[in-house]
Amino acid sequence: MTRALKKRLKATALWLTTFVLMIVMCVPGLWVVLSAFRPNREILAKPPVWVPQDLTLRNFTKIFGIGEETVAIPVLSYFWNSLVIATTSTVIALIIGMAGGYAFARFRFRFKNAWFLGLMLFRTVPGIALSLPVFMLWSRLGIIDTQMGLIIVYVSLNVPFTVWLIDGFFRQIPMSLSEAAQVDGCTRWQAFWKIEFPLAKSGIAAAGVFAFLTSWNEFALASQLTRSTDSKTLPVGLMDFTSQFTIDWAGMCAMAVIIIVPALILTFLVQKHLIAGLTFGGVKG
């Protein structure tokens, strides 16, 4: 067997393995999307009905309260809560992450490495492990079941990651560019805003997407810190479709699609910056 043939077979095997793994990963998501457009009886049919026989929008009209058949679940309120909490926490985390990442990348200060290591170690702690102490502290502060309570939690979870990611991108930008701009008359802030920020915007966009998706999809902490429609998010609201003896799978799948679509739209809109941001840090100048 020639070397070229071995290389070709290896590449083919890798491609097939990747394809099979992607199919395995995508099938559950495809099943959820298809189930959102078919009735409950078809979802529960035995043997399973793989190809939908009766596609309908009734599941969506029910959860949004349109038509005669509705469910008493405030989906719009949950959607608004998720949007406000995820967007606000992402913006705050990005602002802090940009400041922190730039400081770690550009300045020397006492205990710099220790501070950075501490941030990274904090990020390794699972969020669910913090649920009890956070619940006790938040209850004393009176911010249980509030949007502000969740925003603070998500900011604290996202800041270490955004600092780490943005720090890596600023390190790839030569300091000589900023110094040259300052020699030409720019202030430190102008050099950052006009020179360094545009070069790092792909990394900042990537950090923002990951921070938003973390806040948008998080369930464990949100389920402990929210109680009413004033603060419940969409992932927590999925549990409203379950009762003691039955589960409204059709309604749950329809709401799952509502959770998935904004994340897909956001990723599609910033995919250019996202791909550039994820690959930029691996290129050495």
Backbone as numpy.savetxt, mean C-alpha at the origin, in Angstrom:
# Nx Ny Nz CAx CAy CAz Cx Cy Cz
25.09 -32.23 -25.45 24.24 -31.04 -25.45 25.13 -29.78 -25.45
24.91 -28.90 -26.40 25.74 -27.71 -26.52 25.45 -26.72 -25.41
26.37 -25.80 -25.22 26.23 -24.79 -24.17 25.06 -23.86 -24.46
24.90 -23.51 -25.75 23.80 -22.63 -26.13 22.44 -23.28 -25.87
22.35 -24.61 -26.13 21.10 -25.32 -25.91 20.78 -25.39 -24.42
21.81 -25.64 -23.60 21.60 -25.66 -22.16 21.08 -24.32 -21.64
21.68 -23.26 -22.17 21.27 -21.92 -21.76 19.82 -21.65 -22.17
19.47 -22.12 -23.35 18.10 -21.92 -23.85 17.09 -22.71 -23.03
17.43 -23.97 -22.70 16.54 -24.80 -21.88 16.37 -24.21 -20.49
17.46 -23.68 -19.95 17.41 -23.06 -18.63 16.49 -21.84 -18.63
16.61 -21.03 -19.66 15.76 -19.84 -19.78 14.30 -20.23 -19.95
14.05 -21.28 -20.75 12.67 -21.75 -20.96 12.07 -22.28 -19.67
12.86 -23.07 -18.91 12.39 -23.61 -17.64 12.08 -22.49 -16.65
12.93 -21.47 -16.63 12.70 -20.33 -15.75 11.44 -19.58 -16.13
11.23 -19.40 -17.44 10.03 -18.71 -17.91 8.77 -19.49 -17.56
8.80 -20.81 -17.77 7.63 -21.64 -17.46 7.33 -21.64 -15.97
8.38 -21.73 -15.15 8.19 -21.70 -13.70 7.57 -20.38 -13.26
8.08 -19.29 -13.81 7.54 -17.97 -13.49 6.09 -17.86 -13.92
5.78 -18.39 -15.10 4.41 -18.32 -15.62 3.46 -19.10 -14.73
3.86 -20.30 -14.32 3.01 -21.12 -13.45 2.79 -20.44 -12.10
3.84 -19.88 -11.53 3.72 -19.19 -10.25 2.80 -17.98 -10.35
2.90 -17.25 -11.46 2.03 -16.10 -11.66 0.57 -16.52 -11.79
0.33 -17.65 -12.48 -1.03 -18.16 -12.60 -1.58 -18.52 -11.21
-0.77 -19.22 -10.42 -1.19 -19.62 -9.07 -1.52 -18.39 -8.23
-0.70 -17.33 -8.37 -0.92 -16.11 -7.59 -2.15 -15.34 -8.07
-2.43 -15.38 -9.38 -3.51 -14.57 -9.93 -4.88 -15.23 -9.85
-4.92 -16.56 -9.76 -6.22 -17.26 -9.75 -7.12 -16.82 -8.60
-6.63 -16.72 -7.35 -7.53 -16.25 -6.28 -8.09 -14.86 -6.54
-7.25 -13.94 -7.04 -7.73 -12.60 -7.35 -8.76 -12.60 -8.46
-8.51 -13.43 -9.49 -9.47 -13.54 -10.59 -10.79 -14.11 -10.10
-10.72 -15.09 -9.20 -11.94 -15.69 -8.64 -12.76 -14.65 -7.88
-12.08 -13.80 -7.10 -12.76 -12.74 -6.34 -13.45 -11.77 -7.30
-12.73 -11.35 -8.34 -13.30 -10.39 -9.30 -14.51 -10.99 -10.01
-14.41 -12.23 -10.46 -15.54 -12.88 -11.13 -16.72 -13.07 -10.18
-16.42 -13.41 -8.94 -17.48 -13.63 -7.95 -18.22 -12.35 -7.62
-17.57 -11.20 -7.81 -18.23 -9.93 -7.55 -19.34 -9.65 -8.55
-19.31 -10.35 -9.68 -20.29 -10.10 -10.74 -21.27 -11.27 -10.93
-21.36 -12.17 -9.95 -22.32 -13.27 -10.07 -23.04 -13.49 -8.75
-24.19 -14.14 -8.78 -24.99 -14.30 -7.57 -24.37 -15.27 -6.58
-24.84 -15.19 -5.34 -24.30 -16.00 -4.25 -24.48 -17.50 -4.52
-25.60 -17.88 -5.12 -25.87 -19.30 -5.35 -24.84 -19.90 -6.30
-24.36 -19.11 -7.24 -23.37 -19.60 -8.18 -21.99 -19.70 -7.52
-21.72 -18.79 -6.59 -20.45 -18.83 -5.87 -20.37 -20.07 -4.98
-21.51 -20.44 -4.37 -21.56 -21.56 -3.43 -21.87 -22.89 -4.10
-22.02 -22.89 -5.43 -22.39 -24.12 -6.13 -21.32 -25.21 -5.97
-21.78 -26.46 -5.87 -20.90 -27.63 -5.80 -21.35 -28.63 -6.84
-20.45 -29.04 -7.73 -19.05 -28.61 -7.87 -18.93 -27.15 -8.29
-17.76 -26.54 -8.07 -17.59 -25.10 -8.36 -17.86 -24.77 -9.83
-18.46 -23.61 -10.03 -18.72 -23.11 -11.38 -17.57 -22.17 -11.73
-16.64 -22.65 -12.55 -15.46 -21.85 -12.87 -15.78 -20.76 -13.87
-16.62 -21.05 -14.84 -16.99 -20.05 -15.83 -18.34 -19.45 -15.44
-18.40 -18.14 -15.15 -19.66 -17.52 -14.72 -20.78 -17.73 -15.74
-21.97 -18.05 -15.22 -23.13 -18.28 -16.08 -24.08 -17.09 -16.08
-24.05 -16.28 -15.02 -25.03 -15.20 -14.87 -24.33 -13.96 -14.32
-23.65 -13.21 -15.19 -22.95 -12.00 -14.77 -23.94 -10.88 -14.49
-23.75 -10.17 -13.40 -24.68 -9.13 -12.99 -23.97 -8.05 -12.19
-24.55 -6.86 -12.17 -24.04 -5.75 -11.35 -24.84 -5.60 -10.06
-25.72 -6.58 -9.80 -26.61 -6.48 -8.65 -25.84 -6.40 -7.32
-24.70 -7.08 -7.23 -23.93 -7.05 -5.99 -23.43 -5.64 -5.67
-23.05 -4.90 -6.70 -22.57 -3.53 -6.49 -23.71 -2.58 -6.17
-24.83 -2.74 -6.87 -25.97 -1.87 -6.58 -26.50 -2.11 -5.17
-26.42 -3.34 -4.69 -26.87 -3.66 -3.33 -26.01 -2.96 -2.29
-24.70 -3.04 -2.41 -23.85 -2.48 -1.36 -23.82 -0.95 -1.41
-24.16 -0.37 -2.57 -24.22 1.09 -2.67 -25.63 1.63 -2.41
-26.57 0.74 -2.09 -27.93 1.16 -1.76 -28.74 1.63 -2.94
-28.46 1.08 -4.12 -29.20 1.45 -5.33 -30.19 0.35 -5.67
-31.42 0.73 -5.94 -32.44 -0.27 -6.28 -33.22 -0.73 -5.06
-34.04 -1.76 -5.29 -34.91 -2.24 -4.23 -34.17 -3.11 -3.22
-33.23 -3.90 -3.69 -32.50 -4.83 -2.82 -31.19 -4.18 -2.37
-31.07 -3.89 -1.07 -29.88 -3.22 -0.54 -29.40 -3.93 0.72
-28.19 -3.60 1.14 -27.65 -4.10 2.40 -27.32 -2.90 3.28
-27.46 -3.08 4.57 -27.28 -1.96 5.51 -25.81 -1.82 5.91
-24.96 -1.60 4.92 -23.53 -1.43 5.16 -23.09 -0.13 4.50
-22.57 0.84 5.26 -22.21 2.16 4.71 -20.88 2.13 3.95
-20.91 1.55 2.76 -19.69 1.37 1.98 -19.04 2.71 1.63
-19.84 3.71 1.28 -19.29 5.01 0.92 -18.55 5.65 2.09
-19.09 5.49 3.30 -18.41 6.03 4.49 -17.08 5.31 4.71
-17.07 3.99 4.54 -15.83 3.22 4.69 -14.80 3.64 3.63
-15.30 3.86 2.40 -14.39 4.27 1.33 -13.78 5.64 1.62
-14.60 6.57 2.09 -14.11 7.91 2.42 -13.09 7.84 3.56
-13.39 7.05 4.58 -12.44 6.89 5.69 -11.10 6.35 5.20
-11.14 5.31 4.36 -9.92 4.72 3.83 -9.13 5.74 3.01
-9.83 6.50 2.19 -9.16 7.48 1.32 -8.49 8.58 2.15
-9.22 9.11 3.12 -8.68 10.19 3.96 -7.49 9.69 4.78
-7.64 8.53 5.41 -6.59 7.99 6.28 -5.35 7.62 5.47
-5.53 6.91 4.36 -4.39 6.48 3.56 -3.67 7.67 2.93
-4.42 8.62 2.38 -3.81 9.78 1.72 -3.07 10.66 2.72
-3.73 10.96 3.84 -3.11 11.84 4.85 -1.86 11.21 5.44
-1.94 9.93 5.81 -0.78 9.27 6.41 0.36 9.16 5.40
0.04 8.95 4.12 1.07 8.86 3.09 1.78 10.19 2.90
1.01 11.28 2.83 1.61 12.61 2.65 2.53 12.95 3.83
2.05 12.72 5.05 2.86 13.02 6.23 4.11 12.15 6.27
3.94 10.85 5.97 5.09 9.93 5.97 6.11 10.33 4.91
5.65 10.81 3.74 6.57 11.23 2.69 7.34 12.49 3.09
6.65 13.44 3.71 7.32 14.66 4.15 8.41 14.34 5.16
8.05 13.52 6.16 9.04 13.13 7.17 10.12 12.26 6.53
9.72 11.36 5.64 10.68 10.47 4.99 11.67 11.22 4.12
11.19 12.26 3.41 12.09 13.07 2.59 13.09 13.82 3.46
12.59 14.42 4.54 13.49 15.15 5.44 14.50 14.20 6.08
14.01 13.07 6.58 14.89 12.11 7.24 15.86 11.46 6.27
15.35 11.05 5.10 16.21 10.41 4.11 17.30 11.34 3.62
16.94 12.60 3.40 17.92 13.58 2.95 18.97 13.84 4.03
18.52 13.92 5.27 19.45 14.16 6.38 20.44 13.00 6.53
19.94 11.78 6.48 20.83 10.61 6.60 21.79 10.50 5.42
21.33 10.92 4.24 22.16 10.77 3.05 23.20 11.88 2.92
22.90 13.08 3.43 23.74 14.24 3.14 24.53 14.77 4.34
24.06 14.55 5.55 24.69 15.18 6.72 25.36 14.15 7.62
26.32 14.64 8.37 26.95 13.84 9.40 26.56 14.40 10.76
26.08 13.55 11.61 25.70 13.99 12.96 25.92 12.85 13.94
25.90 13.18 15.19 26.22 12.22 16.23 25.17 11.10 16.27
25.65 9.87 16.45 24.79 8.69 16.55 23.95 8.47 15.28
24.44 8.91 14.15 23.71 8.77 12.88 23.37 7.32 12.59
24.37 6.45 12.65 24.15 5.03 12.35 23.22 4.38 13.36
23.33 4.79 14.63 22.46 4.23 15.66 21.01 4.63 15.43
20.79 5.89 15.07 19.43 6.35 14.78 18.85 5.59 13.59
19.66 5.42 12.56 19.19 4.72 11.36 18.86 3.27 11.67
19.74 2.62 12.43 19.50 1.23 12.81 18.25 1.11 13.67
18.04 2.08 14.56 16.85 2.07 15.40 15.57 2.16 14.58
15.58 3.02 13.56 14.42 3.13 12.67 14.13 1.81 11.96
15.19 1.18 11.46 15.01 -0.07 10.73 14.52 -1.19 11.67
15.04 -1.22 12.89 14.60 -2.24 13.85 13.13 -2.03 14.23
12.71 -0.78 14.32 11.30 -0.50 14.63 10.40 -1.04 13.52
10.87 -0.96 12.28 10.05 -1.43 11.15 9.92 -2.95 11.14
10.85 -3.65 11.77 10.78 -5.11 11.78 9.73 -5.64 12.75
9.24 -4.79 13.65 8.23 -5.24 14.62 6.88 -5.39 13.90
6.24 -6.56 13.96 4.93 -6.72 13.31 3.90 -5.78 13.91
3.08 -5.21 13.04 2.06 -4.27 13.52 1.11 -4.88 14.53
0.75 -6.16 14.34 -0.20 -6.79 15.25 0.38 -6.91 16.66
1.71 -6.99 16.77 2.34 -7.07 18.08 2.18 -5.78 18.86
1.93 -4.68 18.16 1.75 -3.38 18.81 0.30 -3.07 19.12
-0.61 -3.94 18.70 -2.03 -3.61 18.80 -2.49 -3.38 20.24
-2.06 -4.23 21.17 -2.49 -4.07 22.57 -1.93 -2.81 23.21
-0.59 -2.57 23.17 -0.09 -1.33 23.77 -0.64 -0.08 23.10
-0.80 -0.12 21.77 -1.35 1.04 21.08 -2.80 1.27 21.49
-3.57 0.19 21.62 -4.97 0.32 22.03 -5.06 0.94 23.42
-4.23 0.49 24.36 -4.26 1.02 25.72 -3.86 2.50 25.75
-2.83 2.84 24.99 -2.37 4.23 24.97 -3.40 5.13 24.29
-3.93 4.66 23.16 -4.92 5.46 22.42 -6.20 5.66 23.24
-6.60 4.64 24.01 -7.80 4.77 24.84 -7.60 5.83 25.93
-6.39 5.91 26.48 -6.09 6.95 27.48 -6.09 8.33 26.85
-5.64 8.41 25.59 -5.60 9.70 24.90 -6.95 10.08 24.29
-7.88 9.14 24.27 -9.21 9.42 23.74 -9.28 9.48 22.22
-8.39 8.76 21.54 -8.42 8.78 20.07 -8.72 7.41 19.48
-9.31 6.52 20.30 -9.84 5.26 19.76 -11.05 5.59 18.88
-11.19 4.86 17.79 -12.31 5.05 16.88 -12.31 6.45 16.26
-11.12 6.93 15.90 -11.00 8.21 15.19 -10.05 8.04 14.01
-10.25 8.86 13.00 -9.35 8.83 11.85 -7.94 9.26 12.26
-7.85 10.23 13.17 -6.54 10.71 13.60 -5.74 9.60 14.26
-6.39 8.75 15.04 -5.70 7.66 15.69 -5.05 6.71 14.69
-5.79 6.37 13.64 -5.22 5.48 12.61 -4.14 6.18 11.80
-4.32 7.45 11.52 -3.32 8.19 10.75 -1.98 8.20 11.48
-2.00 8.43 12.78 -0.76 8.45 13.57 -0.08 7.08 13.51
-0.87 6.01 13.64 -0.33 4.65 13.61 0.32 4.37 12.25
-0.38 4.71 11.16 0.14 4.41 9.83 1.37 5.26 9.50
1.39 6.50 9.97 2.58 7.32 9.77 3.79 6.68 10.45
3.59 6.22 11.69 4.70 5.59 12.43 5.16 4.30 11.76
4.24 3.58 11.10 4.62 2.36 10.41 5.35 2.64 9.10
4.96 3.72 8.42 5.50 4.01 7.09 6.78 4.83 7.10
6.99 5.63 8.13 8.16 6.51 8.16 9.48 5.75 8.05
9.72 4.68 8.81 11.01 3.97 8.67 11.27 3.49 7.24
10.23 2.95 6.58 10.42 2.45 5.22 10.71 3.59 4.25
9.95 4.70 4.36 10.16 5.82 3.45 11.54 6.46 3.67
11.97 6.56 4.92 13.30 7.10 5.20 14.37 6.22 4.57
14.24 4.91 4.76 15.22 3.97 4.21 15.27 4.03 2.68
14.09 4.04 2.05 14.04 4.02 0.59 14.55 5.34 0.00
14.08 6.46 0.54 14.46 7.76 0.00 15.94 8.05 0.28
16.44 7.59 1.43 17.86 7.73 1.74 18.72 7.08 0.65
18.32 5.90 0.20 19.07 5.20 -0.84 19.12 5.96 -2.14
18.02 6.64 -2.49 18.00 7.39 -3.75 18.84 8.65 -3.68
18.78 9.37 -2.56 19.59 10.57 -2.43 21.08 10.24 -2.41
21.43 9.05 -1.91 22.84 8.66 -1.90 23.36 8.44 -3.33
22.45 8.11 -4.26 22.87 7.88 -5.64 23.07 9.18 -6.42
22.61 10.30 -5.87 22.75 11.60 -6.53 24.04 12.26 -6.06
24.97 12.54 -6.94 26.24 13.14 -6.52 26.05 14.48 -5.80
26.74 14.68 -4.70 26.66 15.94 -3.97 27.22 17.09 -4.80
28.08 16.77 -5.77 28.70 17.82 -6.59 27.65 18.62 -7.36
26.51 17.99 -7.69 25.45 18.72 -8.39 24.87 19.82 -7.52
24.60 19.48 -6.25 24.07 20.47 -5.32 25.11 21.55 -5.03
26.35 21.15 -4.86 27.42 22.11 -4.57 27.62 23.06 -5.73
27.54 22.54 -6.95 27.69 23.40 -8.13 26.56 24.41 -8.22
25.33 23.97 -7.88 24.19 24.88 -7.90 24.36 25.98 -6.86
24.89 25.63 -5.69 25.11 26.63 -4.65 26.21 27.61 -5.04
27.24 27.12 -5.74 28.29 28.01 -6.24 27.71 29.01 -7.24
26.71 28.56 -8.02 26.08 29.43 -9.02 25.06 30.39 -8.41
24.89 30.33 -7.09 24.01 31.31 -6.43 22.76 30.75 -5.79
22.51 29.44 -5.91 21.33 28.85 -5.27 21.55 28.70 -3.77
20.47 28.82 -3.03 20.52 28.48 -1.62 20.47 26.96 -1.48
20.68 26.46 -0.25 20.62 25.01 -0.04 19.23 24.47 -0.40
18.21 25.22 -0.02 16.83 24.81 -0.33 16.58 24.81 -1.83
17.04 25.86 -2.54 16.84 25.92 -3.99 17.58 24.80 -4.71
18.79 24.48 -4.22 19.55 23.39 -4.82 18.83 22.06 -4.64
18.20 21.88 -3.45 17.44 20.66 -3.21 16.21 20.60 -4.11
15.45 21.70 -4.14 14.17 21.69 -4.85 14.33 21.64 -6.36
15.37 22.31 -6.90 15.52 22.40 -8.35 16.45 21.33 -8.94
17.33 20.78 -8.12 18.31 19.82 -8.64 18.07 18.41 -8.10
18.11 18.28 -6.77 18.08 16.94 -6.16 16.68 16.33 -6.16
15.68 17.13 -5.85 14.32 16.58 -5.80 13.86 16.02 -7.15
14.04 16.73 -8.28 13.63 16.15 -9.57 14.34 14.84 -9.88
15.60 14.72 -9.47 16.34 13.49 -9.74 15.87 12.33 -8.86
15.34 12.67 -7.69 14.92 11.63 -6.75 13.41 11.39 -6.77
12.68 12.07 -7.65 11.22 11.98 -7.59 10.69 10.58 -7.89
11.43 9.80 -8.68 10.99 8.42 -8.94 11.04 7.60 -7.66
12.10 7.77 -6.88 12.19 7.06 -5.61 11.14 7.52 -4.62
10.86 8.82 -4.61 9.84 9.36 -3.72 8.46 8.83 -4.12
8.21 8.74 -5.44 6.94 8.19 -5.91 6.80 6.73 -5.51
7.88 5.96 -5.63 7.84 4.55 -5.23 7.54 4.43 -3.74
8.19 5.25 -2.92 7.94 5.23 -1.47 6.50 5.61 -1.17
5.97 6.60 -1.92 4.59 7.01 -1.70 3.59 5.93 -2.04
3.83 5.21 -3.15 2.92 4.13 -3.54 2.89 3.03 -2.49
4.07 2.62 -2.02 4.12 1.57 -1.02 3.50 2.01 0.30
3.71 3.27 0.69 3.12 3.78 1.93 1.60 3.83 1.80
1.09 4.26 0.65 -0.36 4.34 0.44 -0.99 2.95 0.48
-0.37 2.00 -0.22 -0.92 0.65 -0.26 -0.90 -0.01 1.12
0.16 0.27 1.90 0.22 -0.27 3.26 -0.95 0.24 4.09
-1.22 1.54 4.01 -2.32 2.13 4.78 -3.68 1.70 4.23
-3.79 1.61 2.92 -5.07 1.28 2.27 -5.50 -0.14 2.58
-4.54 -1.08 2.63 -4.88 -2.49 2.78 -4.78 -3.01 4.21
-4.25 -2.22 5.15 -4.00 -2.70 6.50 -5.30 -3.07 7.21
-5.30 -4.22 7.87 -6.51 -4.71 8.55 -6.32 -4.91 10.05
-5.19 -5.51 10.44 -5.02 -5.97 11.83 -5.18 -4.83 12.83
-4.43 -3.74 12.67 -4.51 -2.62 13.61 -5.84 -1.86 13.46
-6.30 -1.71 12.22 -7.55 -0.99 12.00 -8.72 -1.70 12.66
-8.71 -3.02 12.65 -9.81 -3.77 13.27 -9.83 -3.61 14.79
-8.68 -3.30 15.40 -8.61 -3.11 16.84 -8.91 -1.67 17.27
-8.64 -0.72 16.38 -8.72 0.69 16.77 -9.95 1.40 16.23
-10.80 0.70 15.48 -12.01 1.32 14.94 -13.25 0.56 15.40
-14.33 1.29 15.54 -15.58 0.69 16.01 -16.79 1.10 15.18
-16.83 2.33 14.71 -18.03 2.86 14.07 -17.74 3.31 12.65
-18.77 3.79 11.98 -18.62 4.27 10.61 -17.79 5.54 10.53
-17.53 6.18 11.67 -16.71 7.40 11.67 -15.26 7.12 11.31
-14.80 5.88 11.54 -13.38 5.60 11.30 -13.12 4.25 10.63
-14.11 3.39 10.50 -13.87 2.09 9.88 -13.39 2.23 8.45
-12.40 1.42 8.09 -11.89 1.43 6.72 -12.48 0.27 5.93
-12.23 0.24 4.64 -12.81 -0.79 3.78 -12.41 -2.21 4.19
-11.11 -2.49 4.47 -10.78 -3.87 4.88 -11.53 -4.32 6.13
-11.72 -3.42 7.09 -12.46 -3.77 8.30 -13.94 -3.93 7.97
-14.44 -3.10 7.06 -15.85 -3.18 6.66 -16.21 -4.48 5.99
-15.23 -5.21 5.46 -15.52 -6.51 4.85 -16.16 -7.46 5.85
-15.79 -7.33 7.12 -16.33 -8.23 8.13 -17.81 -8.00 8.38
-18.35 -6.87 7.93 -19.78 -6.61 8.10 -20.64 -7.55 7.27
-20.04 -8.21 6.30 -20.80 -9.14 5.45 -20.93 -10.52 6.10
-20.32 -10.70 7.24 -20.41 -11.99 7.94 -21.40 -11.88 9.08
-22.15 -12.94 9.31 -23.08 -13.01 10.45 -22.85 -14.34 11.16
-23.68 -14.64 12.12 -23.45 -15.84 12.93 -23.54 -17.12 12.11
-24.44 -17.14 11.14 -24.67 -18.39 10.41 -24.39 -18.28 8.90
-24.30 -17.09 8.37 -24.13 -16.95 6.91 -23.06 -15.91 6.60
-22.58 -15.99 5.37 -21.62 -15.01 4.84 -22.11 -14.58 3.46
-22.21 -13.29 3.25 -22.62 -12.76 1.94 -21.36 -12.67 1.06
-21.01 -13.81 0.43 -19.79 -13.86 -0.35 -19.84 -12.92 -1.54
-20.99 -12.79 -2.16 -21.12 -11.92 -3.34 -20.87 -10.46 -2.96
-21.49 -10.02 -1.88 -21.27 -8.65 -1.43 -19.84 -8.41 -0.97
-19.28 -9.41 -0.30 -17.89 -9.29 0.16 -16.93 -9.18 -1.02
-17.16 -9.98 -2.06 -16.30 -9.93 -3.24 -16.45 -8.59 -3.98
-17.68 -8.08 -4.03 -17.90 -6.78 -4.67 -17.14 -5.68 -3.93
-17.16 -5.73 -2.60 -16.44 -4.73 -1.83 -14.93 -4.92 -1.96
-14.48 -6.17 -2.10 -13.06 -6.43 -2.32 -12.59 -5.80 -3.63
-13.42 -5.86 -4.65 -13.09 -5.23 -5.93 -12.96 -3.72 -5.76
-13.84 -3.13 -4.94 -13.77 -1.69 -4.67 -12.45 -1.35 -3.97
-11.95 -2.26 -3.14 -10.66 -2.04 -2.49 -9.51 -2.15 -3.49
-9.63 -3.11 -4.41 -8.55 -3.39 -5.35 -8.41 -2.30 -6.41
-9.52 -1.80 -6.93 -9.49 -0.90 -8.09 -8.68 0.38 -7.84
-8.91 1.13 -6.74 -8.09 2.35 -6.54 -6.60 2.06 -6.47
-6.23 0.94 -5.84 -4.81 0.59 -5.76 -4.23 0.32 -7.15
-5.00 -0.37 -7.99 -4.55 -0.64 -9.36 -4.43 0.65 -10.17
-5.41 1.54 -10.01 -5.39 2.82 -10.74 -4.16 3.64 -10.34
-3.91 3.72 -9.03 -2.75 4.48 -8.55 -1.45 3.90 -9.09
-1.32 2.58 -9.03 -0.10 1.93 -9.52 0.07 2.16 -11.03
-1.04 2.12 -11.77 -0.98 2.34 -13.21 -0.56 3.77 -13.53
-1.08 4.74 -12.78 -0.78 6.14 -13.05 0.68 6.48 -12.79
1.28 5.83 -11.80 2.66 6.17 -11.43 3.63 5.04 -11.79
3.21 4.12 -12.67 4.05 2.96 -12.95 5.40 3.35 -13.55
5.43 4.43 -14.33 6.69 4.88 -14.92 7.68 5.26 -13.81
7.21 6.06 -12.86 8.07 6.47 -11.75 8.36 5.29 -10.82
7.38 4.40 -10.67 7.57 3.27 -9.78 8.66 2.34 -10.28
8.63 2.01 -11.57 9.66 1.13 -12.14 11.03 1.80 -12.09
11.06 3.08 -12.44 12.34 3.81 -12.40 12.86 3.90 -10.97
11.94 4.11 -10.02 12.36 4.23 -8.64 12.90 2.92 -8.08
12.29 1.81 -8.46 12.73 0.52 -7.93 14.05 0.06 -8.55
14.35 0.55 -9.76 15.58 0.13 -10.43 16.73 1.11 -10.24
16.40 2.36 -9.90 17.42 3.40 -9.82 18.45 3.09 -8.74
17.99 2.60 -7.60 18.90 2.35 -6.50 19.90 1.26 -6.76
19.63 0.42 -7.76 20.56 -0.68 -8.06 21.63 -0.30 -9.06
21.60 0.94 -9.56 22.57 1.38 -10.55 23.64 2.22 -9.87
24.85 1.82 -9.97 25.95 2.56 -9.36 26.55 3.49 -10.39
26.81 4.72 -9.95 27.40 5.69 -10.85 28.90 5.52 -10.96
